[in-house]
């Protein structure tokens, strides 16, 4: 079975500039003096956010990401999504990758609920035909009724979450990327949302989930990657890796 995700010794670095090199005033002054800074003269340094990552995921794999804040989990999800590219090593991605890292991304306050369904659907990679075939089901799931004809600036926070959740969970991904379990607003909506969320994960061929909830990791994943300082500390059986991780933080 071919791999949908394949990383080999992957690293991601970000440049950090000192205040002097960032200063627009300083850059203008240098230009007027005819000064061009060389790499040696600049104070640019790089920070490794990820380093030495090697793993692959095939159809049926559900990978949980664990580690302290700043361990590199969100950076890895963005790398898998194609938002970042590796600065060392290689990565291969196959199939339709859907990152649900911010479900409200792309929503427009001045557009109606229906218009936002179309807009967010396009941002998630759906075609116009797919959106058209799903729009009524999405609308029904939100339970927002006539509010869908109004601009979402009049929506409460809970109504916005319902709309964003309904659209984002209507996709059909090959690879699904999740940063924490998505909140869904009021309690009356919760059970319905949980079922829909589980159905989304079942439709995906591969799931990568970052969560601080160990129960969610154990229930969802067949393998776990423990990140520490951007490096892989351990990867393997969820219960075994989680036990080692919990022992380290106690």
N, C-alpha and C positions, 0 to 999 in steps of 0.2 A: 504494500500500500504506500503510495507516494506521500511525502510530507507536504503539508500546506504552509508550515512555518519551519524554517531551518536557519539557525544562527551558528556561526563558527567564529569563536574567539572575538566576539563583537565588543567594541568599546565606543563610548560617546563622550566627547569632550566639548566643553563650552569655554570660549574666551572670556576673560574678565579684564576689564581695563581700569586703570587707576583714574582718579578724579581729574587729574591734569590732562590725560589723553582724551577724556570724554568731553572736556570743556569746549563748547563752540567758540567762545571768545579766544581761547588758546589756539584753536585751529586757524581762526581768521588772522590772529597776530602772526602766526608762523608763516602763513601764506604771504602776508604783506612784507615780511622780512625775507621771503624767498627761502624759507626753511622747509625741508621735507624730512620728516622723521623716518629713520630706518627702524627695522625690527629691533635692533639692539637698543636704540635710543628710547623706543616706546616701552611702557611698563606692562605690556600685555602678557598675561599668564593664562594658562588653561587649567580647568578643573575637570577631572574625570568624574562624570556622573554615573557611567557604567563602564565595567572593565572585565574582560575575560569571560564573556557569556557564550556558552556553547550548549544548545539544546535544540530539539526538533519536536514538532507536534504533527500528528497525523489525525485523520478522521476518527472521531470518537474521543479524542483527548480533551480533558477539561483541566486546565492548569490554574492552580491558585497561587497568588503572589503574596508573600508575607514579609514582614520586616518592620523596623521602626520607621517613624517619619523621617524622610530624607534618605531612605535606603536605596531609592531608585525605582520604586514600583511604578509611579506615574510616568517617569521618563521612559521606562521599558514599554509601557502601553503605547506611548506616543511614537516610539521607535517602530513597534509592530504595526501601528496604523499608517506609517509612512510620513508622519508629521516631522519626525527627525530621521536623518540618515546616519549610519555609523561612520565614525572617523577612523576606525580600524576594524579589521575583520570583515566578514561578509554576512549578508542576510538575504534570504529568498522568501518571498511572499507569493502565495498563489490563491486564486479565488477571490470572491467578493468579501472584502474586509469592512466590517461596520464597527466603528468605535463609538460607544455610548459613554463618553467621558464627561459630557455636559449636555444633558438632554434638552436644555432650553436654548442651546446654541442656535443662533440664526432667527429666533423669534422676533417679530417686528411689532412694536406696540401699536402702531397706527393701522395695521392690517387686521382684518377680521379673523375669527377663529378658522373659518374655512380656508382663507387665504394663507394662513400660517401652516395649515396642514399641507398644502401644496408646496410652500416654500421649504419647510423643514424636510418634507419627503424628498425633494430634489437634492437638498444638502446631504441627505443620508444615502444618496445614490440610486433612488428609485426613478424609474422612467415616468413620463406623463401618463402612459397607459396603466402602469402599476398603481399610481396614485389614484387615478380615476376609478379603478376597480376596487380600491380599498377605502375610499373616502367616506362612504356611508357607514361602513363597519367601524371605522375610527370615530366618526361622529357619534354613533350609537354608544360606543364604549365610554366616551367622555361623560355622558349623561348631562351635557351642557345645554341641550335643546336650542332655543332661539338665541342664546348668548353667542352661538357660533357665527351669527350674522353681525355681531358687534365687534369693534376694535378691542384687542385684548388689553388695552390700557385700563379698561373698566373692570377687568377680572380681578378677583381676589388671588392671593398667592396659591391657595388650594386649587382654584380653577385653572390657573396657569400650569400647575404641576400635572393635573389630569390631562390637559391637552398635550403637553410635551411628552408625557409618558405614553399616551395612546399612540402618538405618531411614531415615537422612537421604537416601540415594541411591535410595530407592524411590518418591520423589515424582514427580509429572508436572507440572512448572512451565511457565508461559508465559514468565516472567522468572526466571532463576536468578542469584542473587547469591552470590559466593564471595570469602571473605577468606583468601587464600593457598590453596595446594593442600592438601587434607586429608591428614594423616598417617594411616597405616593399620596401624601395629603391626609385627609380625614379617615377615621377608623372605619366608617361604613364602606369605604372604597377599597380597603386594604386586602381583604380576602380575594376579591375579584382581580385585583392587580397582581397579587402573588401568583395566582393561577396563570395569568397571561404571561408573566415573567418566566415562569417555569416552561411554558409552551415555547417561548422564544428561544430559550437555551436548548430545548430539544430539537428545534429546527436547525440550529447551527451545527456545522460539522466539527468545529473547534471552538472552545470557549477559553478565554483568559480573563481571570477575575482577580482583582485586588480588593482585599477586605480585611478589616480588623476583627471581624466576627468569625471566630474559629468554627462555630457550629455551621455557618454558611459554607465555609471552606470544606469541612468534612462531608457535608450533605451533597455538595455540588461537584467536587473535584476528584479526579483519579490520580493526580500527582500535584505536588507542591514544590515551588521554588522559594527558598529562603534567601533574601538579599540582605547584605550587610555592607554598608559603605559603597554601594554600587557594584559589589562583587558577589558572585554566587557562593553562598555559604554551604548550602545543601539542597539537593533536589531528589525527590523520590516519593515514597508512599506518604499520603497525607498525614496519617496518624503518627507515624514515626518522625517525620520532619517537624510537625507541630509540637510534639512532646519535647524534642531537642530544643526547639525555639523557646518554648515556655520555661524550660529549665534554665535557659540563659538569661532570661529577663527577671526571674524571681530573685 
